[in-house]
Amino acid sequence: METKMSVLDVARPDVDHDVARQVIAERISVLCEEGVEQKAAHLATIVSHYGAHPFTPLEQTRRTMGLDREAFAELLHLFDSVPELALAVEQGPAGKYWSNTIKPLNAAGALDAAVERRFAFPVSVGLYPGPTCMFRCHFCVRVTGARYAADALSPGNEILAAVIDEVPNDGGTTMYMSGGLEPLTNPGVGELITQAAGRGLDLTMYTNSFALTDATLSRQPGVWDLGALRTSLYGLNDEEYEQTTTKKGAFSRVKANLQRFMHQRQERGSDIRLGFNHIILPGRTGRLIDLVDFIAELNESSPDRPLDFVTVREDYSGREDGRLDGKEREELLHGLDAFVEYAERHTPEMTIDLGYALESLHRGVDAELLRIRPDTMRPAAHPQVAVQVDLLGDVYLYREAGFPDLEGAHRYVAGRVTSDRSLHDVLREFVESGREVQPVAGDEYFLDGFDQSVTARLNQLDQDVADGWGRFRGLVRAS
């Protein structure tokens, strides 16, 4: 390896520690007069560690390095004095945690508000408009047969419309539609989308696309006002889909719906972004190349407007039926390179997002998925960061709690939006009352990957403050 490299490269897993030390020493030599080489070596260790393990409390790092508090504090001051070091951490193997979650939430001030237990309007607001779902996926927490009553639709859509009007359109809050249950089963969802678009909100819908038919689009033309449509993909043939969703012929229907939608999108010149969310389930780690072939086939429906993106994830639920064993993770380690290279050749215009742990794996670090447990859940949750609102107006603190009749989920309702009680009112009252929810076994399944990442970051920040490192909490903060 050449010794000439940038400070921005020092968190890469293949960088020699001595080379990293030399590069950092050159950069800090103008900032300190003594012990430059040793301090540079320590900084290289810190950058490398946090580039791969972003949620480590500072005190734990200090003890592991065997430094006294004064020496460690000097290193943290030096770290803050060289902005490239923070950028190097953000570009490390765990970079998706930084770029997708921590950095934007830092910049918005949402994490500080959560740590300080003060009210702030959430950065993310999810609308859960679906009254039912046609699938029964084995990894989904939905109670079989549970749905919202038909007479809840009209008043529920009025509540969601009020939330749309309340959300600021200053770029500080993003909105999405998901579930819970399938959004396209709501006959008024198109009007809600158009209302959001009229306010300048770039709305994303997460859907299974089973109901993305010509009939639905004819009845609900507002779907075309979405900023993006993300289809959750549950397999690559009818057999796999049926194994996952229990619905016969579902894959063929979803595929046909997407082919027509892409063709119409091209004809309309629509700006709507289209892509997939794909969870790698046990037994299917070898299907990533087939995923690219499927996307390439879809692109034939609209050669001038191919699919925009695909996100690939492991199952974050922690359930045994979603967990990959050691052999499959080894297969995945070798398969990701082939997948990315194959996709670049066959679907060159598509953006690939491997998310948190898979990005680390692709870059040579076998990072385990976060596993927040009841004893590490936060009783105050993080409503300053994200909340979800369902058809009843119930405001859920976690993304996987917003299902009707789900045992224990009602405990994670911050309050209810009504005609005379806004989302702002509900959340301010929840935060300022100091209300807490004491987690019990099984509650961890209410957190998706995003909630787990936010929780891990907030726990880290709390620990840093408790350990006397509040000035430097989290190592990398908002610029």
C-alpha positions as CSV (number, residue, x, y, z in Angstrom):
1,M,0.0,0.0,0.0
2,E,1.2,3.5,-0.8
3,T,2.0,5.6,2.3
4,K,0.5,8.7,0.6
5,M,-3.1,8.7,1.6
6,S,-5.7,11.1,3.0
7,V,-6.8,11.4,6.6
8,L,-10.3,10.6,5.2
9,D,-9.1,7.0,4.5
10,V,-7.8,6.0,7.9
11,A,-11.0,4.2,9.0
12,R,-10.9,1.8,6.1
13,P,-10.5,-1.8,7.3
14,D,-7.6,-2.5,5.0
15,V,-5.5,0.5,6.1
16,D,-2.2,-0.3,7.9
17,H,-2.2,1.2,11.3
18,D,1.3,2.6,10.9
19,V,0.4,4.4,7.7
20,A,-2.7,5.8,9.4
21,R,-0.6,7.0,12.3
22,Q,1.8,8.8,9.9
23,V,-0.9,10.5,8.0
24,I,-2.6,11.8,11.2
25,A,0.8,12.8,12.7
26,E,1.4,15.1,9.7
27,R,-2.0,16.7,10.2
28,I,-1.8,17.3,13.9
29,S,1.9,18.3,14.1
30,V,0.9,22.0,13.9
31,L,-1.6,21.5,16.8
32,C,0.7,20.0,19.4
33,E,4.4,20.1,20.2
34,E,5.0,16.9,22.2
35,G,4.1,13.3,21.8
36,V,2.8,13.8,18.2
37,E,3.5,10.2,17.1
38,Q,1.9,8.6,20.1
39,K,-1.2,10.9,19.9
40,A,-1.5,10.2,16.2
41,A,-1.4,6.4,17.0
42,H,-4.1,6.8,19.6
43,L,-6.3,8.9,17.2
44,A,-5.9,6.3,14.5
45,T,-7.2,3.7,17.0
46,I,-10.1,5.9,17.9
47,V,-11.1,6.6,14.3
48,S,-10.7,3.0,13.2
49,H,-12.8,1.8,16.1
50,Y,-15.7,4.2,15.7
51,G,-15.7,3.8,12.0
52,A,-16.7,0.2,12.6
53,H,-18.4,0.4,16.1
54,P,-20.2,3.8,16.2
55,F,-22.2,3.2,19.5
56,T,-19.3,2.6,21.9
57,P,-19.4,4.8,25.0
58,L,-16.3,7.0,25.3
59,E,-15.4,5.8,28.8
60,Q,-15.3,2.2,27.5
61,T,-12.9,3.3,24.8
62,R,-10.7,5.2,27.3
63,R,-10.4,2.1,29.5
64,T,-9.7,-0.2,26.6
65,M,-6.9,2.1,25.5
66,G,-5.6,2.3,29.1
67,L,-5.5,6.1,29.1
68,D,-6.1,8.4,32.0
69,R,-8.9,11.0,31.7
70,E,-6.6,13.9,31.1
71,A,-4.8,12.2,28.2
72,F,-8.0,11.0,26.7
73,A,-9.6,14.4,26.9
74,E,-6.6,15.9,25.1
75,L,-7.2,13.3,22.3
76,L,-10.9,14.3,22.1
77,H,-9.9,17.9,21.8
78,L,-7.5,17.1,19.0
79,F,-10.2,15.0,17.3
80,D,-12.6,18.0,17.3
81,S,-9.8,20.2,16.0
82,V,-9.3,18.1,12.8
83,P,-12.7,17.9,11.0
84,E,-11.3,15.3,8.6
85,L,-11.1,12.8,11.4
86,A,-14.9,12.9,11.9
87,L,-15.4,12.5,8.2
88,A,-13.1,9.5,8.2
89,V,-15.3,7.9,11.0
90,E,-18.4,8.6,8.9
91,Q,-16.8,6.9,5.9
92,G,-15.8,3.8,7.8
93,P,-17.3,0.3,7.5
94,A,-20.3,1.3,9.6
95,G,-20.8,4.4,7.6
96,K,-24.5,3.8,6.9
97,Y,-25.2,4.2,10.6
98,W,-23.6,7.6,10.4
99,S,-24.9,8.8,7.0
100,N,-28.4,7.3,7.1
101,T,-29.3,8.0,10.7
102,I,-26.9,9.6,13.2
103,K,-25.6,12.5,11.1
104,P,-29.0,13.9,9.9
105,L,-30.5,13.5,13.3
106,N,-27.5,15.2,14.9
107,A,-27.9,18.1,12.4
108,A,-31.6,18.4,13.2
109,G,-30.9,18.5,17.0
110,A,-33.4,15.7,17.5
111,L,-30.9,13.5,19.5
112,D,-30.0,16.3,21.8
113,A,-33.6,17.0,22.4
114,A,-34.3,13.3,23.3
115,V,-31.3,13.1,25.6
116,E,-32.3,16.3,27.4
117,R,-36.0,15.2,27.6
118,R,-37.3,18.4,26.0
119,F,-40.1,18.7,23.4
120,A,-39.2,18.9,19.7
121,F,-41.4,18.1,16.8
122,P,-40.2,14.8,15.3
123,V,-37.9,14.6,12.3
124,S,-40.0,11.6,10.9
125,V,-43.7,11.2,10.9
126,G,-45.2,8.0,9.6
127,L,-48.8,7.7,8.5
128,Y,-50.4,4.2,8.8
129,P,-53.6,4.5,6.7
130,G,-54.1,0.9,5.9
131,P,-57.3,-0.7,7.3
132,T,-56.3,-4.3,6.5
133,C,-53.7,-6.4,4.6
134,M,-54.0,-9.2,2.1
135,F,-50.8,-10.9,3.2
136,R,-50.0,-12.8,6.3
137,C,-46.2,-12.8,6.4
138,H,-44.5,-15.2,8.8
139,F,-42.1,-12.5,10.1
140,C,-44.8,-9.8,10.5
141,V,-46.1,-9.1,14.1
142,R,-49.7,-8.5,12.9
143,V,-52.4,-10.4,14.7
144,T,-54.1,-12.7,12.2
145,G,-57.4,-11.2,11.1
146,A,-56.9,-7.9,12.9
147,R,-58.1,-4.9,11.0
148,Y,-59.6,-1.5,11.5
149,A,-63.4,-1.2,11.4
150,A,-64.9,0.1,8.2
151,D,-66.5,3.0,10.0
152,A,-63.0,4.1,11.1
153,L,-62.0,5.0,7.6
154,S,-63.6,8.3,7.1
155,P,-62.8,9.9,10.5
156,G,-59.4,8.3,10.3
157,N,-58.6,9.9,7.0
158,E,-59.7,13.3,8.4
159,I,-57.3,12.8,11.3
160,L,-54.4,11.9,8.9
161,A,-55.3,14.9,6.8
162,A,-55.0,17.1,9.8
163,V,-51.6,15.7,10.6
164,I,-50.4,16.3,7.0
165,D,-51.5,20.0,7.4
166,E,-49.7,20.2,10.7
167,V,-46.3,18.9,9.6
168,P,-44.0,21.8,8.8
169,N,-42.8,21.8,5.2
170,D,-39.5,23.6,5.9
171,G,-37.4,20.5,5.2
172,G,-37.1,19.6,8.9
173,T,-39.6,16.8,9.0
174,T,-40.0,14.0,6.5
175,M,-43.2,12.0,6.1
176,Y,-43.9,8.5,4.8
177,M,-46.9,6.1,4.5
178,S,-46.5,2.6,5.7
179,G,-48.0,0.2,8.2
180,G,-49.1,-1.5,10.2
181,L,-51.3,-2.7,7.4
182,E,-51.2,-2.2,3.6
183,P,-51.7,1.5,2.7
184,L,-53.3,0.8,-0.7
185,T,-56.2,-0.9,1.0
186,N,-57.4,2.6,2.1
187,P,-59.7,4.0,-0.7
188,G,-58.8,7.6,0.4
189,V,-55.1,7.2,0.4
190,G,-54.7,9.0,-3.0
191,E,-56.4,12.1,-1.7
192,L,-54.0,12.2,1.3
193,I,-51.0,11.9,-1.0
194,T,-52.2,14.7,-3.2
195,Q,-52.8,16.9,-0.1
196,A,-49.2,16.2,1.1
197,A,-47.8,17.0,-2.3
198,G,-49.8,20.2,-2.4
199,R,-48.0,21.3,0.8
200,G,-44.6,20.5,-0.9
201,L,-44.0,17.3,1.2
202,D,-42.0,14.6,-0.5
203,L,-44.0,11.6,0.6
204,T,-42.7,8.0,0.4
205,M,-45.1,5.0,0.4
206,Y,-44.0,1.5,1.6
207,T,-46.3,-1.0,0.0
208,N,-46.5,-4.7,-1.0
209,S,-47.9,-3.5,-4.4
210,F,-50.4,-6.3,-4.6
211,A,-53.1,-3.6,-5.0
212,L,-51.1,-1.4,-7.3
213,T,-53.5,-2.3,-10.2
214,D,-54.9,-0.2,-13.0
215,A,-58.2,-0.2,-11.1
216,T,-56.6,1.3,-8.0
217,L,-54.7,3.9,-10.0
218,S,-57.9,4.9,-11.8
219,R,-59.8,5.3,-8.5
220,Q,-56.8,6.9,-6.8
221,P,-54.8,9.0,-9.3
222,G,-53.2,10.8,-6.3
223,V,-50.8,7.8,-6.1
224,W,-48.9,9.5,-8.9
225,D,-48.2,12.5,-6.6
226,L,-45.9,10.4,-4.4
227,G,-42.3,11.3,-4.2
228,A,-41.3,7.6,-4.0
229,L,-42.9,4.2,-3.9
230,R,-41.0,1.4,-2.2
231,T,-42.2,-2.1,-2.8
232,S,-41.4,-4.7,-0.1
233,L,-40.3,-7.8,-2.0
234,Y,-41.0,-11.2,-0.4
235,G,-39.4,-13.5,-2.9
236,L,-38.6,-14.0,-6.6
237,N,-41.3,-16.5,-7.6
238,D,-44.8,-17.6,-6.6
239,E,-43.6,-20.4,-4.4
240,E,-41.3,-18.1,-2.3
241,Y,-44.0,-15.5,-2.0
242,E,-46.5,-18.1,-0.9
243,Q,-44.1,-19.4,1.7
244,T,-43.6,-15.9,3.1
245,T,-47.1,-14.3,2.6
246,T,-49.4,-17.4,2.4
247,K,-50.9,-15.8,-0.7
248,K,-51.1,-17.9,-3.9
249,G,-50.0,-16.3,-7.1
250,A,-48.9,-13.1,-5.3
251,F,-45.6,-12.8,-7.0
252,S,-47.0,-13.0,-10.5
253,R,-49.6,-10.3,-9.7
254,V,-47.0,-8.0,-8.0
255,K,-44.7,-8.4,-11.0
256,A,-47.4,-7.6,-13.5
257,N,-48.5,-4.6,-11.4
258,L,-45.0,-3.2,-11.4
259,Q,-44.4,-3.8,-15.1
260,R,-47.6,-1.8,-15.9
261,F,-46.7,0.9,-13.4
262,M,-43.2,1.4,-14.7
263,H,-44.5,1.5,-18.3
264,Q,-47.1,4.2,-17.3
265,R,-44.5,6.1,-15.3
266,Q,-42.4,6.4,-18.4
267,E,-45.3,7.4,-20.6
268,R,-46.4,10.1,-18.1
269,G,-42.9,11.4,-17.6
270,S,-43.6,11.0,-13.9
271,D,-40.9,12.0,-11.4
272,I,-42.0,9.4,-8.8
273,R,-39.0,7.3,-7.7
274,L,-39.5,3.5,-7.7
275,G,-37.6,0.8,-5.9
276,F,-37.5,-2.3,-3.7
277,N,-37.0,-3.1,0.0
278,H,-35.6,-6.6,0.0
279,I,-35.1,-8.6,3.3
280,I,-32.7,-11.5,3.0
281,L,-34.5,-14.4,4.7
282,P,-33.0,-17.7,5.8
283,G,-32.4,-20.1,2.9
284,R,-32.3,-17.2,0.3
285,T,-28.8,-15.8,0.7
286,G,-27.9,-17.1,-2.7
287,R,-30.7,-15.4,-4.5
288,L,-29.2,-11.9,-4.8
289,I,-28.0,-12.4,-8.4
290,D,-31.5,-13.5,-9.2
291,L,-32.8,-10.3,-7.7
292,V,-30.7,-8.3,-10.2
293,D,-32.0,-10.4,-13.1
294,F,-35.6,-9.8,-11.9
295,I,-35.0,-6.0,-11.7
296,A,-33.3,-6.1,-15.2
297,E,-36.4,-7.8,-16.5
298,L,-38.7,-5.2,-15.0
299,N,-36.6,-2.5,-16.6
300,E,-37.5,-3.8,-20.0
301,S,-41.0,-2.4,-19.3
302,S,-39.6,1.1,-19.3
303,P,-36.1,1.2,-20.7
304,D,-35.9,5.0,-20.4
305,R,-37.0,5.0,-16.8
306,P,-35.5,2.0,-15.0
307,L,-35.9,1.1,-11.3
308,D,-34.3,3.8,-9.2
309,F,-33.1,2.0,-6.1
310,V,-33.0,-1.2,-4.1
311,T,-32.3,-1.6,-0.4
312,V,-31.2,-4.9,0.9
313,R,-31.4,-5.8,4.6
314,E,-31.2,-8.6,7.1
315,D,-34.1,-9.2,9.4
316,Y,-33.8,-6.8,12.4
317,S,-36.6,-8.4,14.4
318,G,-34.3,-10.8,16.3
319,R,-36.8,-13.7,15.8
320,E,-35.3,-17.1,15.2
321,D,-37.2,-17.6,11.9
322,G,-35.5,-14.5,10.5
323,R,-32.0,-15.0,11.7
324,L,-29.2,-16.2,9.3
325,D,-27.0,-18.9,10.7
326,G,-23.2,-18.9,10.5
327,K,-23.0,-20.8,7.2
328,E,-25.4,-18.4,5.5
329,R,-23.6,-15.3,6.8
330,E,-20.4,-16.8,5.3
331,E,-22.2,-17.2,2.0
332,L,-23.5,-13.7,2.3
333,L,-20.0,-12.4,2.9
334,H,-18.8,-13.8,-0.4
335,G,-22.1,-13.1,-2.2
336,L,-22.3,-9.3,-1.6
337,D,-19.3,-8.5,-3.8
338,A,-20.7,-10.5,-6.6
339,F,-24.2,-9.0,-6.2
340,V,-22.9,-5.4,-6.3
341,E,-20.6,-6.1,-9.3
342,Y,-23.4,-7.9,-11.2
343,A,-25.8,-5.1,-10.5
344,E,-23.4,-2.4,-11.7
345,R,-23.1,-4.3,-15.0
346,H,-26.8,-5.2,-15.5
347,T,-28.6,-2.3,-13.8
348,P,-26.0,0.5,-13.9
349,E,-28.4,3.3,-13.1
350,M,-29.8,1.8,-9.9
351,T,-28.7,2.9,-6.5
352,I,-27.9,0.0,-4.1
353,D,-28.3,0.6,-0.4
354,L,-27.0,-2.3,1.7
355,G,-28.0,-0.5,5.0
356,Y,-26.3,-0.9,8.3
357,A,-24.7,-4.2,8.9
358,L,-24.6,-5.5,5.3
359,E,-22.6,-2.4,4.2
360,S,-20.1,-3.2,6.9
361,L,-20.0,-6.8,5.8
362,H,-19.5,-5.8,2.2
363,R,-16.6,-3.6,3.3
364,G,-14.8,-6.4,5.2
365,V,-16.1,-6.1,8.7
366,D,-18.6,-8.7,9.9
367,A,-20.7,-6.4,12.0
368,E,-23.5,-8.0,13.9
369,L,-27.0,-6.5,13.7
370,L,-27.9,-4.3,16.7
371,R,-30.0,-6.2,19.2
372,I,-31.8,-3.8,21.6
373,R,-33.3,-5.7,24.5
374,P,-35.9,-4.7,27.1
375,D,-33.1,-3.8,29.5
376,T,-31.6,-1.4,27.0
377,M,-34.9,0.1,25.7
378,R,-35.5,3.7,26.7
379,P,-38.6,4.2,28.8
380,A,-39.1,7.7,27.3
381,A,-38.5,6.3,23.8
382,H,-37.6,9.0,21.2
383,P,-40.7,11.0,20.0
384,Q,-38.4,13.9,19.2
385,V,-37.0,11.7,16.4
386,A,-39.9,9.7,15.0
387,V,-43.6,8.8,15.6
388,Q,-46.3,7.0,13.7
389,V,-50.0,7.8,13.5
390,D,-52.7,5.2,12.7
391,L,-56.3,5.5,11.5
392,L,-57.6,6.0,15.1
393,G,-55.2,8.9,15.6
394,D,-53.1,6.8,18.0
395,V,-49.5,8.1,18.1
396,Y,-47.1,5.1,18.3
397,L,-43.6,5.5,19.7
398,Y,-42.1,2.6,17.7
399,R,-42.6,1.6,14.1
400,E,-43.5,-2.0,14.7
401,A,-46.1,-1.3,17.4
402,G,-48.7,0.3,15.1
403,F,-50.8,-2.8,14.5
404,P,-54.4,-3.2,15.7
405,D,-55.0,-5.6,18.6
406,L,-51.2,-6.3,19.0
407,E,-50.6,-7.4,22.6
408,G,-48.8,-4.8,24.6
409,A,-48.6,-2.3,21.8
410,H,-51.1,0.0,23.4
411,R,-48.5,0.8,26.1
412,Y,-46.5,2.6,23.4
413,V,-49.2,5.0,22.4
414,A,-48.2,8.5,23.4
415,G,-51.7,9.8,23.0
416,R,-54.5,10.2,20.4
417,V,-54.9,13.0,17.8
418,T,-58.5,14.2,17.7
419,S,-60.4,17.1,16.1
420,D,-59.3,19.3,19.0
421,R,-56.0,17.7,19.9
422,S,-53.1,18.0,17.4
423,L,-50.0,15.8,17.1
424,H,-48.1,18.7,18.5
425,D,-50.3,18.7,21.6
426,V,-50.0,14.9,22.1
427,L,-46.3,14.9,21.9
428,R,-45.7,18.0,24.0
429,E,-47.9,16.5,26.7
430,F,-46.1,13.2,26.6
431,V,-42.6,14.6,26.8
432,E,-43.3,17.4,29.4
433,S,-45.3,15.0,31.6
434,G,-42.2,12.9,32.0
435,R,-44.3,9.8,31.2
436,E,-42.3,6.6,30.8
437,V,-43.1,3.0,29.6
438,Q,-41.3,0.3,31.4
439,P,-40.3,-2.4,28.9
440,V,-41.1,-6.0,29.4
441,A,-40.0,-9.2,27.6
442,G,-41.0,-9.1,24.0
443,D,-41.3,-5.3,23.7
444,E,-38.0,-5.3,21.7
445,Y,-40.0,-6.6,18.7
446,F,-41.8,-3.2,18.5
447,L,-38.5,-1.6,17.3
448,D,-37.4,-1.9,13.7
449,G,-33.8,-1.3,12.5
450,F,-34.2,2.5,12.6
451,D,-35.6,2.5,16.1
452,Q,-32.8,0.2,17.3
453,S,-30.1,2.4,15.8
454,V,-31.6,5.6,17.4
455,T,-32.0,3.8,20.7
456,A,-28.3,2.6,20.6
457,R,-27.2,6.2,19.8
458,L,-29.2,7.7,22.6
459,N,-28.0,5.2,25.1
460,Q,-24.5,6.0,24.1
461,L,-25.0,9.7,24.5
462,D,-26.6,9.2,27.9
463,Q,-23.7,7.0,29.1
464,D,-21.2,9.6,27.9
465,V,-22.9,12.3,29.8
466,A,-23.1,10.1,32.9
467,D,-19.4,9.3,32.7
468,G,-18.5,13.0,32.5
469,W,-17.9,13.2,28.8
470,G,-20.9,15.4,28.0
471,R,-18.7,17.9,26.1
472,F,-17.6,15.2,23.7
473,R,-20.6,12.9,23.8
474,G,-21.0,10.6,20.8
475,L,-17.6,11.6,19.5
476,V,-19.0,12.8,16.2
477,R,-21.6,15.5,16.5
478,A,-23.4,18.0,14.3
479,S,-21.0,20.3,12.5
